Amino acid sequence: MELIFATHNQNKVKEIRPLLPKKMILLSLNDIDFHDTIAETEKTIQGNSLLKAKTIQLSVNKNCFADDTGLEVKYLDGAPGVHSARYSGENPSDSKNIEKLLLEMHNVEERSAQFRTVITLLIGNETHFFEGIIKGKIALAPKGTSGFGYDSVFIADGYEKTFAEITLEEKNKISHRAQAFNKMIDFLKVLPF
């Protein structure tokens, strides 16, 4: 089965491809020559996920899915949340977003946080949602060189290393995205193709 992942982010594709059953062919937006940016204008993570999936399905008329992820920090009342990718404002980057987050968390003892991913799967005219959450805390400083986004400052509960310090295989066993994708994959396995 061919399935389009509504993302240009090759890090996400690399992270997810090994999780899919062999019979599924995963195509990114680059693979289908879709290079437009999809504005994430919704107020929730689920809303942005649905918006991206619908945009691609309407454009190419194929089965597809999209995800949206946010880092939700307790001290910041759930921020950056839906704005995680653009947290630092104009011309955001992972390093600028992390810098802003750590500045806002300076001298803060309450460092609880969680990553939340919502996947929207559009199969024909059906819509399905899958959510994954991993709880943890914000590190005092970035550590590690693998991963992307806020990985270098997020330490999952039960771990002492950031997501950027553990291997991709370790991360894929516990991450918010892996949880949501595993739920979607379990769902896809029972569909007749």
C-alpha positions in Angstrom: 0.0 0.0 0.0 1.2 3.4 -0.9 0.8 6.0 1.8 1.8 9.7 1.6 3.3 11.3 4.7 2.4 15.0 4.5 5.8 16.3 5.5 9.0 17.8 4.0 10.9 16.9 7.2 13.2 14.1 6.1 14.2 13.5 9.8 10.6 12.5 10.5 10.5 10.2 7.4 13.8 8.6 8.5 12.5 8.1 12.0 9.2 6.5 10.9 10.1 4.4 7.9 11.6 1.5 9.9 8.4 1.3 11.9 6.2 0.5 8.9 5.4 -3.0 7.7 7.3 -4.0 4.5 4.1 -4.0 2.4 3.7 -0.2 2.9 5.5 2.2 0.7 6.0 5.5 2.5 6.3 8.6 0.3 7.1 12.1 1.6 6.0 15.3 0.0 9.4 15.6 -1.7 8.8 12.1 -3.3 5.5 13.3 -4.9 7.1 16.6 -5.9 4.9 18.7 -3.6 7.0 21.6 -2.5 4.4 24.1 -1.2 4.4 25.1 2.4 1.2 24.3 4.3 0.4 27.1 6.7 -0.3 25.7 10.2 -3.1 28.1 11.1 -5.2 25.9 13.5 -5.2 26.5 17.3 -4.6 22.9 18.3 -2.1 20.2 17.5 -4.9 18.0 16.2 -6.3 20.8 14.1 -2.9 21.4 12.3 -2.5 17.6 11.7 -6.0 17.5 10.1 -5.3 20.6 8.1 -2.1 19.2 6.6 -3.6 15.8 5.8 -6.7 17.3 4.1 -4.5 19.7 2.0 -2.5 16.8 0.7 -5.4 14.5 0.1 -7.2 17.3 -1.9 -4.1 18.0 -3.9 -3.2 14.4 -4.9 -6.3 12.4 -4.2 -4.4 9.6 -2.4 -4.4 8.0 1.1 -2.2 10.1 3.3 -1.4 11.1 6.9 0.0 14.0 8.6 1.3 14.6 12.1 1.8 17.6 14.3 3.8 17.7 17.5 4.1 20.1 20.3 6.3 20.4 23.4 4.0 21.3 26.3 5.8 22.7 29.3 3.9 22.8 32.6 5.6 26.0 33.9 4.6 27.8 30.7 1.0 26.6 30.8 1.5 24.2 28.0 3.6 26.5 25.8 5.1 26.3 23.3 2.5 23.7 22.3 1.0 24.2 18.9 3.6 27.0 18.3 6.6 24.7 19.0 8.1 24.9 15.5 7.7 28.7 15.4 8.3 29.5 19.1 11.1 32.0 18.6 9.1 34.1 16.1 10.3 35.2 12.6 12.8 32.9 10.9 12.6 30.3 13.6 15.2 27.5 14.0 15.7 24.6 16.4 18.5 26.5 18.2 16.5 29.8 18.4 13.5 27.9 19.8 15.6 26.1 22.4 17.3 29.4 23.3 14.0 31.1 23.9 12.6 28.1 25.9 15.7 27.9 28.2 15.6 31.7 28.8 12.0 31.5 29.9 12.9 28.5 32.1 16.0 30.2 33.7 16.1 29.5 37.4 12.8 27.6 37.3 12.7 24.5 39.4 9.4 23.1 37.9 10.7 21.6 34.6 7.9 19.1 33.9 7.1 18.8 30.2 5.6 16.4 27.6 5.8 15.9 23.9 2.4 15.3 22.3 1.9 14.0 18.7 -1.4 13.7 16.9 -1.5 11.9 13.6 -4.4 12.3 11.2 -4.9 9.4 8.7 -7.1 9.9 5.7 -8.1 6.6 4.0 -10.7 7.2 1.3 -13.4 9.4 3.0 -12.6 8.2 6.6 -10.6 10.2 9.1 -8.7 8.6 12.0 -6.7 10.2 14.8 -3.9 8.7 16.8 -2.1 10.3 19.7 1.1 9.7 21.5 2.4 11.4 24.7 5.7 11.1 26.5 6.3 12.8 29.8 9.6 14.2 31.0 11.4 17.3 31.9 13.4 20.2 30.4 17.2 19.9 30.8 19.2 22.9 32.1 21.2 23.1 28.8 21.2 21.3 25.4 23.0 18.0 25.3 23.5 15.6 22.5 23.9 15.8 18.7 21.3 13.5 17.3 17.6 14.2 16.9 15.9 17.5 16.0 13.6 20.1 17.4 13.7 20.2 21.2 15.4 16.7 21.5 18.6 18.2 23.0 16.7 19.6 26.0 14.0 16.9 26.6 14.7 14.1 29.1 12.0 11.4 29.2 10.8 10.1 32.5 13.0 7.2 33.6 16.0 8.4 31.6 19.0 10.6 32.4 19.9 11.5 28.9 18.2 13.8 26.5 16.5 12.5 23.3 19.5 13.9 21.4 21.8 11.7 23.4 20.0 8.4 23.0 20.1 6.3 19.8 17.3 6.5 17.2 16.4 2.9 18.0 16.0 3.8 21.7 13.9 6.9 20.9 11.7 4.9 18.5 10.8 2.6 21.3 9.5 5.3 23.6 8.8 8.6 21.7 5.5 10.3 21.4 5.7 10.0 17.6 6.5 6.3 17.8 3.5 5.8 20.1 1.2 7.5 17.7 2.6 5.8 14.7 2.4 2.4 16.3 -1.3 3.0 17.0 -1.7 4.0 13.4 0.3 1.0 12.1 -1.8 -1.4 14.3 -4.9 0.1 12.8 -3.5 -0.3 9.2 -2.6 -3.9 9.8 -6.2 -5.0 10.2 -7.5 -3.1 7.1 -8.1 -5.3 4.0 -5.9 -4.2 1.1 
